[in-house]
Amino acid sequence: MSFDYIGLDSLARVNLLVGLEKECGVSLDPTAAYDFVTVRALSEFVWSVVSGTPMDIKKVLEI
């Protein structure tokens, strides 16, 4: 499900990332919510940052 589909505007996306940074104790690039445009893709990206596990970006973005 895309962030556009669920109605998140740019401010809401930035706030989401700020909340994730605080909750997970990591630093995320503000563009992540635009690079990873679905809930699943962003969650996989955040998990890769938190866990230090490499992410297969092509698989996540379904390229």
All heavy atoms as TSV, in Angstrom:
chain	resi	resn	atom	element	x	y	z
A	1	MET	N	N	0.849	-1.149	0.000
A	1	MET	CA	C	0.000	0.000	0.000
A	1	MET	C	C	0.909	1.230	0.000
A	1	MET	O	O	1.789	1.368	0.838
A	1	MET	CB	C	-0.892	-0.031	1.241
A	1	MET	CG	C	-1.972	0.982	1.225
A	1	MET	SD	S	-3.111	0.811	2.622
A	1	MET	CE	C	-3.841	-0.765	2.300
A	2	SER	N	N	0.690	2.131	-0.932
A	2	SER	CA	C	1.546	3.309	-1.042
A	2	SER	C	C	1.129	4.383	-0.044
A	2	SER	O	O	-0.009	4.441	0.405
A	2	SER	CB	C	1.495	3.881	-2.457
A	2	SER	OG	O	0.276	4.551	-2.673
A	3	PHE	N	N	2.078	5.238	0.270
A	3	PHE	CA	C	1.786	6.348	1.164
A	3	PHE	C	C	0.782	7.309	0.532
A	3	PHE	O	O	-0.049	7.886	1.233
A	3	PHE	CB	C	3.060	7.080	1.566
A	3	PHE	CG	C	3.957	6.230	2.420
A	3	PHE	CD1	C	5.221	5.885	1.995
A	3	PHE	CD2	C	3.529	5.776	3.650
A	3	PHE	CE1	C	6.047	5.108	2.788
A	3	PHE	CE2	C	4.340	4.988	4.447
A	3	PHE	CZ	C	5.602	4.652	4.011
A	4	ASP	N	N	0.853	7.480	-0.778
A	4	ASP	CA	C	-0.134	8.320	-1.471
A	4	ASP	C	C	-1.533	7.736	-1.296
A	4	ASP	O	O	-2.481	8.467	-1.034
A	4	ASP	CB	C	0.189	8.435	-2.968
A	4	ASP	CG	C	1.404	9.304	-3.228
A	4	ASP	OD1	O	1.713	10.174	-2.388
A	4	ASP	OD2	O	2.050	9.100	-4.273
A	5	TYR	N	N	-1.649	6.431	-1.436
A	5	TYR	CA	C	-2.945	5.765	-1.337
A	5	TYR	C	C	-3.573	5.953	0.042
A	5	TYR	O	O	-4.781	6.132	0.155
A	5	TYR	CB	C	-2.799	4.273	-1.655
A	5	TYR	CG	C	-4.101	3.524	-1.610
A	5	TYR	CD1	C	-4.994	3.589	-2.670
A	5	TYR	CD2	C	-4.445	2.763	-0.503
A	5	TYR	CE1	C	-6.201	2.919	-2.624
A	5	TYR	CE2	C	-5.642	2.086	-0.444
A	5	TYR	CZ	C	-6.524	2.165	-1.513
A	5	TYR	OH	O	-7.715	1.495	-1.454
A	6	ILE	N	N	-2.750	5.906	1.093
A	6	ILE	CA	C	-3.306	6.056	2.433
A	6	ILE	C	C	-3.378	7.521	2.870
A	6	ILE	O	O	-3.778	7.816	3.994
A	6	ILE	CB	C	-2.549	5.207	3.480
A	6	ILE	CG1	C	-1.076	5.583	3.559
A	6	ILE	CG2	C	-2.722	3.736	3.200
A	6	ILE	CD1	C	-0.303	4.835	4.638
A	7	GLY	N	N	-2.994	8.436	1.982
A	7	GLY	CA	C	-3.205	9.856	2.222
A	7	GLY	C	C	-2.117	10.591	2.979
A	7	GLY	O	O	-2.373	11.661	3.525
A	8	LEU	N	N	-0.906	10.057	2.992
A	8	LEU	CA	C	0.178	10.766	3.678
A	8	LEU	C	C	0.779	11.817	2.751
A	8	LEU	O	O	1.281	11.490	1.682
A	8	LEU	CB	C	1.280	9.801	4.111
A	8	LEU	CG	C	0.988	8.869	5.270
A	8	LEU	CD1	C	2.221	8.048	5.597
A	8	LEU	CD2	C	0.522	9.620	6.487
A	9	ASP	N	N	0.699	13.079	3.170
A	9	ASP	CA	C	1.349	14.136	2.402
A	9	ASP	C	C	2.820	14.213	2.800
A	9	ASP	O	O	3.294	13.433	3.627
A	9	ASP	CB	C	0.641	15.474	2.596
A	9	ASP	CG	C	0.666	15.967	4.038
A	9	ASP	OD1	O	1.390	15.385	4.871
A	9	ASP	OD2	O	-0.044	16.948	4.323
A	10	SER	N	N	3.547	15.161	2.231
A	10	SER	CA	C	4.990	15.227	2.478
A	10	SER	C	C	5.309	15.500	3.943
A	10	SER	O	O	6.251	14.923	4.489
A	10	SER	CB	C	5.640	16.277	1.582
A	10	SER	OG	O	5.066	17.545	1.801
A	11	LEU	N	N	4.548	16.347	4.597
A	11	LEU	CA	C	4.792	16.628	6.014
A	11	LEU	C	C	4.552	15.382	6.866
A	11	LEU	O	O	5.332	15.075	7.772
A	11	LEU	CB	C	3.908	17.772	6.499
A	11	LEU	CG	C	4.077	18.175	7.961
A	11	LEU	CD1	C	5.513	18.583	8.255
A	11	LEU	CD2	C	3.118	19.300	8.309
A	12	ALA	N	N	3.512	14.644	6.561
A	12	ALA	CA	C	3.216	13.417	7.309
A	12	ALA	C	C	4.314	12.377	7.099
A	12	ALA	O	O	4.671	11.648	8.038
A	12	ALA	CB	C	1.864	12.858	6.896
A	13	ARG	N	N	4.873	12.321	5.905
A	13	ARG	CA	C	5.959	11.370	5.638
A	13	ARG	C	C	7.199	11.716	6.449
A	13	ARG	O	O	7.841	10.843	7.014
A	13	ARG	CB	C	6.300	11.350	4.153
A	13	ARG	CG	C	5.233	10.731	3.300
A	13	ARG	CD	C	5.621	10.781	1.852
A	13	ARG	NE	N	4.494	10.431	1.011
A	13	ARG	CZ	C	4.604	9.982	-0.219
A	13	ARG	NH1	N	5.791	9.848	-0.771
A	13	ARG	NH2	N	3.536	9.683	-0.914
A	14	VAL	N	N	7.511	13.007	6.496
A	14	VAL	CA	C	8.669	13.439	7.278
A	14	VAL	C	C	8.432	13.146	8.765
A	14	VAL	O	O	9.319	12.645	9.458
A	14	VAL	CB	C	8.972	14.933	7.049
A	14	VAL	CG1	C	10.012	15.446	8.028
A	14	VAL	CG2	C	9.433	15.162	5.615
A	15	ASN	N	N	7.238	13.419	9.239
A	15	ASN	CA	C	6.909	13.126	10.637
A	15	ASN	C	C	6.993	11.634	10.935
A	15	ASN	O	O	7.420	11.238	12.024
A	15	ASN	CB	C	5.533	13.671	11.000
A	15	ASN	CG	C	5.532	15.173	11.155
A	15	ASN	OD1	O	6.546	15.771	11.480
A	15	ASN	ND2	N	4.390	15.790	10.911
A	16	LEU	N	N	6.585	10.817	9.985
A	16	LEU	CA	C	6.698	9.370	10.137
A	16	LEU	C	C	8.159	8.972	10.305
A	16	LEU	O	O	8.508	8.195	11.205
A	16	LEU	CB	C	6.086	8.653	8.931
A	16	LEU	CG	C	6.293	7.147	8.849
A	16	LEU	CD1	C	5.619	6.440	10.022
A	16	LEU	CD2	C	5.769	6.624	7.524
A	17	LEU	N	N	9.025	9.518	9.466
A	17	LEU	CA	C	10.447	9.191	9.563
A	17	LEU	C	C	11.050	9.681	10.875
A	17	LEU	O	O	11.860	8.983	11.490
A	17	LEU	CB	C	11.210	9.777	8.376
A	17	LEU	CG	C	10.940	9.091	7.041
A	17	LEU	CD1	C	11.646	9.830	5.922
A	17	LEU	CD2	C	11.352	7.648	7.069
A	18	VAL	N	N	10.654	10.870	11.321
A	18	VAL	CA	C	11.147	11.392	12.600
A	18	VAL	C	C	10.727	10.457	13.737
A	18	VAL	O	O	11.523	10.126	14.617
A	18	VAL	CB	C	10.650	12.832	12.840
A	18	VAL	CG1	C	10.917	13.279	14.269
A	18	VAL	CG2	C	11.283	13.787	11.845
A	19	GLY	N	N	9.481	10.010	13.704
A	19	GLY	CA	C	9.006	9.075	14.721
A	19	GLY	C	C	9.750	7.755	14.687
A	19	GLY	O	O	10.095	7.200	15.740
A	20	LEU	N	N	10.017	7.255	13.486
A	20	LEU	CA	C	10.766	6.004	13.353
A	20	LEU	C	C	12.189	6.166	13.868
A	20	LEU	O	O	12.723	5.264	14.519
A	20	LEU	CB	C	10.775	5.536	11.897
A	20	LEU	CG	C	9.462	4.973	11.379
A	20	LEU	CD1	C	9.511	4.808	9.864
A	20	LEU	CD2	C	9.145	3.647	12.049
A	21	GLU	N	N	12.802	7.311	13.579
A	21	GLU	CA	C	14.152	7.562	14.073
A	21	GLU	C	C	14.181	7.538	15.600
A	21	GLU	O	O	15.055	6.898	16.198
A	21	GLU	CB	C	14.656	8.930	13.589
A	21	GLU	CG	C	15.034	8.964	12.143
A	21	GLU	CD	C	15.522	10.331	11.705
A	21	GLU	OE1	O	15.029	11.362	12.210
A	21	GLU	OE2	O	16.428	10.355	10.843
A	22	LYS	N	N	13.239	8.220	16.210
A	22	LYS	CA	C	13.189	8.268	17.672
A	22	LYS	C	C	12.906	6.891	18.265
A	22	LYS	O	O	13.539	6.469	19.228
A	22	LYS	CB	C	12.121	9.253	18.133
A	22	LYS	CG	C	12.495	10.686	17.910
A	22	LYS	CD	C	11.387	11.617	18.349
A	22	LYS	CE	C	11.748	13.065	18.052
A	22	LYS	NZ	N	10.665	13.989	18.409
A	23	GLU	N	N	11.951	6.192	17.702
A	23	GLU	CA	C	11.545	4.885	18.227
A	23	GLU	C	C	12.635	3.830	18.048
A	23	GLU	O	O	12.848	2.990	18.919
A	23	GLU	CB	C	10.260	4.431	17.537
A	23	GLU	CG	C	9.600	3.241	18.148
A	23	GLU	CD	C	9.062	3.481	19.554
A	23	GLU	OE1	O	8.655	4.611	19.872
A	23	GLU	OE2	O	9.065	2.525	20.343
A	24	CYS	N	N	13.312	3.872	16.898
A	24	CYS	CA	C	14.299	2.835	16.584
A	24	CYS	C	C	15.725	3.231	16.937
A	24	CYS	O	O	16.630	2.394	16.890
A	24	CYS	CB	C	14.227	2.490	15.096
A	24	CYS	SG	S	12.633	1.822	14.593
A	25	GLY	N	N	15.934	4.507	17.260
A	25	GLY	CA	C	17.269	4.960	17.626
A	25	GLY	C	C	18.256	4.972	16.476
A	25	GLY	O	O	19.434	4.679	16.665
A	26	VAL	N	N	17.764	5.283	15.276
A	26	VAL	CA	C	18.618	5.331	14.095
A	26	VAL	C	C	18.406	6.657	13.372
A	26	VAL	O	O	17.428	7.364	13.618
A	26	VAL	CB	C	18.329	4.164	13.118
A	26	VAL	CG1	C	18.670	2.831	13.740
A	26	VAL	CG2	C	16.892	4.185	12.645
A	27	SER	N	N	19.307	6.969	12.470
A	27	SER	CA	C	19.175	8.152	11.633
A	27	SER	C	C	18.739	7.711	10.238
A	27	SER	O	O	19.351	6.823	9.646
A	27	SER	CB	C	20.519	8.878	11.556
A	27	SER	OG	O	20.409	10.016	10.737
A	28	LEU	N	N	17.672	8.323	9.744
A	28	LEU	CA	C	17.149	7.971	8.421
A	28	LEU	C	C	17.198	9.189	7.512
A	28	LEU	O	O	16.925	10.307	7.948
A	28	LEU	CB	C	15.698	7.486	8.533
A	28	LEU	CG	C	15.462	6.267	9.410
A	28	LEU	CD1	C	13.966	6.032	9.584
A	28	LEU	CD2	C	16.131	5.043	8.825
A	29	ASP	N	N	17.532	8.977	6.272
A	29	ASP	CA	C	17.541	10.051	5.287
A	29	ASP	C	C	16.103	10.510	5.064
A	29	ASP	O	O	15.207	9.678	4.890
A	29	ASP	CB	C	18.128	9.522	3.976
A	29	ASP	CG	C	18.365	10.607	2.950
A	29	ASP	OD1	O	17.521	11.506	2.828
A	29	ASP	OD2	O	19.396	10.549	2.280
A	30	PRO	N	N	15.841	11.814	5.070
A	30	PRO	CA	C	14.471	12.314	4.885
A	30	PRO	C	C	13.823	11.884	3.567
A	30	PRO	O	O	12.610	11.872	3.449
A	30	PRO	CB	C	14.627	13.830	4.926
A	30	PRO	CG	C	15.923	14.089	5.561
A	30	PRO	CD	C	16.780	12.886	5.314
A	31	THR	N	N	14.631	11.504	2.592
A	31	THR	CA	C	14.068	11.083	1.315
A	31	THR	C	C	13.610	9.626	1.321
A	31	THR	O	O	13.028	9.164	0.340
A	31	THR	CB	C	15.081	11.279	0.163
A	31	THR	OG1	O	16.226	10.444	0.408
A	31	THR	CG2	C	15.504	12.732	0.042
A	32	ALA	N	N	13.839	8.909	2.413
A	32	ALA	CA	C	13.501	7.480	2.460
A	32	ALA	C	C	12.024	7.225	2.189
A	32	ALA	O	O	11.673	6.251	1.523
A	32	ALA	CB	C	13.905	6.876	3.800
A	33	ALA	N	N	11.148	8.096	2.668
A	33	ALA	CA	C	9.711	7.892	2.446
A	33	ALA	C	C	9.327	8.137	0.989
A	33	ALA	O	O	8.222	7.784	0.575
A	33	ALA	CB	C	8.885	8.781	3.361
A	34	TYR	N	N	10.210	8.742	0.218
A	34	TYR	CA	C	9.964	8.933	-1.213
A	34	TYR	C	C	10.683	7.860	-2.028
A	34	TYR	O	O	10.226	7.496	-3.115
A	34	TYR	CB	C	10.407	10.330	-1.652
A	34	TYR	CG	C	9.590	11.394	-0.978
A	34	TYR	CD1	C	10.043	12.009	0.175
A	34	TYR	CD2	C	8.334	11.724	-1.459
A	34	TYR	CE1	C	9.266	12.958	0.819
A	34	TYR	CE2	C	7.556	12.668	-0.825
A	34	TYR	CZ	C	8.031	13.277	0.320
A	34	TYR	OH	O	7.254	14.203	0.961
A	35	ASP	N	N	11.795	7.371	-1.516
A	35	ASP	CA	C	12.508	6.280	-2.184
A	35	ASP	C	C	11.772	4.958	-1.996
A	35	ASP	O	O	11.731	4.128	-2.905
A	35	ASP	CB	C	13.927	6.147	-1.625
A	35	ASP	CG	C	14.777	7.379	-1.880
A	35	ASP	OD1	O	14.488	8.123	-2.839
A	35	ASP	OD2	O	15.726	7.609	-1.107
A	36	PHE	N	N	11.202	4.775	-0.812
A	36	PHE	CA	C	10.477	3.552	-0.465
A	36	PHE	C	C	9.017	3.950	-0.267
A	36	PHE	O	O	8.617	4.340	0.812
A	36	PHE	CB	C	11.084	2.913	0.789
A	36	PHE	CG	C	12.550	2.627	0.623
A	36	PHE	CD1	C	13.501	3.507	1.116
A	36	PHE	CD2	C	12.969	1.508	-0.071
A	36	PHE	CE1	C	14.856	3.254	0.943
A	36	PHE	CE2	C	14.320	1.248	-0.255
A	36	PHE	CZ	C	15.263	2.130	0.254
A	37	VAL	N	N	8.229	3.866	-1.329
A	37	VAL	CA	C	6.900	4.499	-1.373
A	37	VAL	C	C	5.763	3.633	-0.835
A	37	VAL	O	O	4.619	4.061	-0.855
A	37	VAL	CB	C	6.561	4.985	-2.800
A	37	VAL	CG1	C	7.544	6.042	-3.243
A	37	VAL	CG2	C	6.532	3.812	-3.773
A	38	THR	N	N	6.089	2.445	-0.356
A	38	THR	CA	C	5.045	1.616	0.245
A	38	THR	C	C	5.409	1.341	1.697
A	38	THR	O	O	6.579	1.439	2.098
A	38	THR	CB	C	4.867	0.265	-0.478
A	38	THR	OG1	O	6.062	-0.512	-0.319
A	38	THR	CG2	C	4.539	0.453	-1.953
A	39	VAL	N	N	4.419	0.998	2.467
A	39	VAL	CA	C	4.635	0.676	3.877
A	39	VAL	C	C	5.617	-0.490	3.988
A	39	VAL	O	O	6.556	-0.460	4.790
A	39	VAL	CB	C	3.295	0.353	4.569
A	39	VAL	CG1	C	3.511	-0.137	5.984
A	39	VAL	CG2	C	2.368	1.566	4.533
A	40	ARG	N	N	5.431	-1.515	3.174
A	40	ARG	CA	C	6.305	-2.689	3.216
A	40	ARG	C	C	7.745	-2.330	2.863
A	40	ARG	O	O	8.685	-2.713	3.568
A	40	ARG	CB	C	5.812	-3.776	2.260
A	40	ARG	CG	C	6.659	-5.055	2.322
A	40	ARG	CD	C	6.270	-6.067	1.257
A	40	ARG	NE	N	6.558	-5.615	-0.085
A	40	ARG	CZ	C	7.772	-5.635	-0.647
A	40	ARG	NH1	N	8.805	-6.075	0.023
A	40	ARG	NH2	N	7.942	-5.215	-1.869
A	41	ALA	N	N	7.928	-1.559	1.808
A	41	ALA	CA	C	9.281	-1.205	1.379
A	41	ALA	C	C	9.992	-0.363	2.438
A	41	ALA	O	O	11.161	-0.604	2.747
A	41	ALA	CB	C	9.238	-0.465	0.044
A	42	LEU	N	N	9.279	0.612	3.010
A	42	LEU	CA	C	9.900	1.441	4.040
A	42	LEU	C	C	10.225	0.608	5.279
A	42	LEU	O	O	11.281	0.769	5.876
A	42	LEU	CB	C	9.007	2.621	4.408
A	42	LEU	CG	C	9.605	3.578	5.449
A	42	LEU	CD1	C	10.908	4.194	4.939
A	42	LEU	CD2	C	8.606	4.659	5.814
A	43	SER	N	N	9.328	-0.303	5.645
A	43	SER	CA	C	9.595	-1.121	6.829
A	43	SER	C	C	10.807	-2.022	6.606
A	43	SER	O	O	11.612	-2.210	7.518
A	43	SER	CB	C	8.366	-1.938	7.226
A	43	SER	OG	O	8.054	-2.903	6.252
A	44	GLU	N	N	10.962	-2.554	5.412
A	44	GLU	CA	C	12.136	-3.382	5.124
A	44	GLU	C	C	13.406	-2.545	5.154
A	44	GLU	O	O	14.446	-2.995	5.643
A	44	GLU	CB	C	11.973	-4.097	3.787
A	44	GLU	CG	C	10.941	-5.211	3.854
A	44	GLU	CD	C	10.907	-6.071	2.605
A	44	GLU	OE1	O	11.947	-6.214	1.933
A	44	GLU	OE2	O	9.829	-6.605	2.302
A	45	PHE	N	N	13.331	-1.319	4.653
A	45	PHE	CA	C	14.482	-0.427	4.691
A	45	PHE	C	C	14.860	-0.106	6.135
A	45	PHE	O	O	16.027	-0.196	6.518
A	45	PHE	CB	C	14.195	0.862	3.921
A	45	PHE	CG	C	15.213	1.935	4.167
A	45	PHE	CD1	C	16.496	1.816	3.667
A	45	PHE	CD2	C	14.890	3.053	4.918
A	45	PHE	CE1	C	17.446	2.795	3.909
A	45	PHE	CE2	C	15.821	4.039	5.161
A	45	PHE	CZ	C	17.108	3.911	4.663
A	46	VAL	N	N	13.876	0.272	6.939
A	46	VAL	CA	C	14.144	0.611	8.341
A	46	VAL	C	C	14.720	-0.605	9.065
A	46	VAL	O	O	15.678	-0.480	9.834
A	46	VAL	CB	C	12.878	1.145	9.042
A	46	VAL	CG1	C	13.101	1.293	10.536
A	46	VAL	CG2	C	12.453	2.483	8.436
A	47	TRP	N	N	14.173	-1.785	8.823
A	47	TRP	CA	C	14.705	-2.982	9.464
A	47	TRP	C	C	16.164	-3.204	9.068
A	47	TRP	O	O	16.997	-3.560	9.904
A	47	TRP	CB	C	13.878	-4.216	9.123
A	47	TRP	CG	C	14.521	-5.467	9.654
A	47	TRP	CD1	C	15.097	-6.464	8.949
A	47	TRP	CD2	C	14.697	-5.804	11.035
A	47	TRP	NE1	N	15.612	-7.417	9.801
A	47	TRP	CE2	C	15.384	-7.035	11.091
A	47	TRP	CE3	C	14.336	-5.188	12.231
A	47	TRP	CZ2	C	15.719	-7.648	12.280
A	47	TRP	CZ3	C	14.680	-5.810	13.424
A	47	TRP	CH2	C	15.354	-7.020	13.440
A	48	SER	N	N	16.503	-2.975	7.808
A	48	SER	CA	C	17.888	-3.170	7.379
A	48	SER	C	C	18.819	-2.193	8.097
A	48	SER	O	O	19.934	-2.552	8.457
A	48	SER	CB	C	18.023	-3.033	5.862
A	48	SER	OG	O	17.934	-1.688	5.455
A	49	VAL	N	N	18.355	-0.966	8.329
A	49	VAL	CA	C	19.163	0.019	9.051
A	49	VAL	C	C	19.301	-0.386	10.519
A	49	VAL	O	O	20.400	-0.378	11.073
A	49	VAL	CB	C	18.544	1.436	8.930
A	49	VAL	CG1	C	19.268	2.426	9.826
A	49	VAL	CG2	C	18.552	1.914	7.485
A	50	VAL	N	N	18.194	-0.755	11.136
A	50	VAL	CA	C	18.201	-1.112	12.559
A	50	VAL	C	C	19.041	-2.364	12.816
A	50	VAL	O	O	19.831	-2.410	13.757
A	50	VAL	CB	C	16.756	-1.320	13.075
A	50	VAL	CG1	C	16.738	-1.941	14.461
A	50	VAL	CG2	C	15.997	-0.006	13.068
A	51	SER	N	N	18.874	-3.358	11.971
A	51	SER	CA	C	19.545	-4.637	12.197
A	51	SER	C	C	20.949	-4.703	11.609
A	51	SER	O	O	21.715	-5.610	11.939
A	51	SER	CB	C	18.707	-5.774	11.603
A	51	SER	OG	O	18.692	-5.680	10.182
A	52	GLY	N	N	21.271	-3.752	10.721
A	52	GLY	CA	C	22.570	-3.797	10.058
A	52	GLY	C	C	22.643	-4.861	8.983
A	52	GLY	O	O	23.719	-5.226	8.531
A	53	THR	N	N	21.491	-5.364	8.576
A	53	THR	CA	C	21.411	-6.402	7.562
A	53	THR	C	C	21.318	-5.765	6.170
A	53	THR	O	O	20.501	-4.872	5.967
A	53	THR	CB	C	20.146	-7.266	7.779
A	53	THR	OG1	O	20.163	-7.764	9.108
A	53	THR	CG2	C	20.069	-8.397	6.780
A	54	PRO	N	N	22.140	-6.219	5.230
A	54	PRO	CA	C	22.045	-5.676	3.874
A	54	PRO	C	C	20.656	-5.939	3.284
A	54	PRO	O	O	20.029	-6.955	3.564
A	54	PRO	CB	C	23.107	-6.427	3.089
A	54	PRO	CG	C	24.007	-7.035	4.107
A	54	PRO	CD	C	23.186	-7.221	5.347
A	55	MET	N	N	20.208	-5.012	2.465
A	55	MET	CA	C	18.890	-5.121	1.857
A	55	MET	C	C	19.057	-5.265	0.348
A	55	MET	O	O	19.872	-4.565	-0.258
A	55	MET	CB	C	18.100	-3.849	2.174
A	55	MET	CG	C	16.743	-3.792	1.545
A	55	MET	SD	S	15.887	-2.237	1.898
A	55	MET	CE	C	16.936	-1.061	1.097
A	56	ASP	N	N	18.291	-6.164	-0.231
A	56	ASP	CA	C	18.265	-6.312	-1.692
A	56	ASP	C	C	17.279	-5.264	-2.227
A	56	ASP	O	O	16.081	-5.508	-2.273
A	56	ASP	CB	C	17.828	-7.719	-2.085
A	56	ASP	CG	C	17.849	-7.951	-3.584
A	56	ASP	OD1	O	17.981	-6.971	-4.352
A	56	ASP	OD2	O	17.721	-9.118	-3.987
A	57	ILE	N	N	17.797	-4.094	-2.593
A	57	ILE	CA	C	16.944	-2.980	-2.971
A	57	ILE	C	C	16.080	-3.287	-4.187
A	57	ILE	O	O	14.936	-2.855	-4.268
A	57	ILE	CB	C	17.759	-1.685	-3.149
A	57	ILE	CG1	C	16.833	-0.479	-3.169
A	57	ILE	CG2	C	18.601	-1.738	-4.390
A	57	ILE	CD1	C	17.499	0.822	-2.913
A	58	LYS	N	N	16.618	-4.060	-5.133
A	58	LYS	CA	C	15.825	-4.401	-6.326
A	58	LYS	C	C	14.615	-5.251	-5.939
A	58	LYS	O	O	13.537	-5.079	-6.479
A	58	LYS	CB	C	16.693	-5.134	-7.347
A	58	LYS	CG	C	17.670	-4.220	-8.035
A	58	LYS	CD	C	18.449	-4.964	-9.097
A	58	LYS	CE	C	19.406	-4.027	-9.791
A	58	LYS	NZ	N	20.145	-4.703	-10.864
A	59	LYS	N	N	14.807	-6.167	-5.004
A	59	LYS	CA	C	13.711	-7.004	-4.553
A	59	LYS	C	C	12.684	-6.171	-3.803
A	59	LYS	O	O	11.471	-6.302	-4.025
A	59	LYS	CB	C	14.231	-8.128	-3.659
A	59	LYS	CG	C	13.148	-9.035	-3.146
A	59	LYS	CD	C	13.707	-10.120	-2.247
A	59	LYS	CE	C	12.600	-10.959	-1.686
A	59	LYS	NZ	N	13.073	-11.873	-0.652
A	60	VAL	N	N	13.145	-5.288	-2.913
A	60	VAL	CA	C	12.244	-4.469	-2.118
A	60	VAL	C	C	11.425	-3.539	-3.008
A	60	VAL	O	O	10.222	-3.367	-2.811
A	60	VAL	CB	C	13.021	-3.657	-1.057
A	60	VAL	CG1	C	12.148	-2.626	-0.396
A	60	VAL	CG2	C	13.621	-4.593	-0.027
A	61	LEU	N	N	12.076	-2.938	-4.001
A	61	LEU	CA	C	11.392	-2.010	-4.898
A	61	LEU	C	C	10.711	-2.716	-6.063
A	61	LEU	O	O	10.087	-2.067	-6.908
A	61	LEU	CB	C	12.367	-0.954	-5.415
A	61	LEU	CG	C	12.974	-0.058	-4.342
A	61	LEU	CD1	C	13.951	0.920	-4.981
A	61	LEU	CD2	C	11.921	0.675	-3.540
A	62	GLU	N	N	10.863	-4.035	-6.093
A	62	GLU	CA	C	10.243	-4.867	-7.143
A	62	GLU	C	C	10.631	-4.400	-8.535
A	62	GLU	O	O	9.814	-4.235	-9.422
A	62	GLU	CB	C	8.731	-4.904	-6.972
A	62	GLU	CG	C	8.305	-5.510	-5.645
A	62	GLU	CD	C	6.811	-5.470	-5.400
A	62	GLU	OE1	O	6.066	-4.917	-6.241
A	62	GLU	OE2	O	6.399	-6.013	-4.372
A	63	ILE	N	N	11.944	-4.194	-8.703
A	63	ILE	CA	C	12.489	-3.764	-10.002
A	63	ILE	C	C	12.919	-4.980	-10.784
A	63	ILE	O	O	13.539	-5.854	-10.292
A	63	ILE	CB	C	13.687	-2.805	-9.809
A	63	ILE	CG1	C	13.255	-1.601	-9.003
A	63	ILE	CG2	C	14.250	-2.387	-11.135
A	63	ILE	CD1	C	14.394	-0.680	-8.627
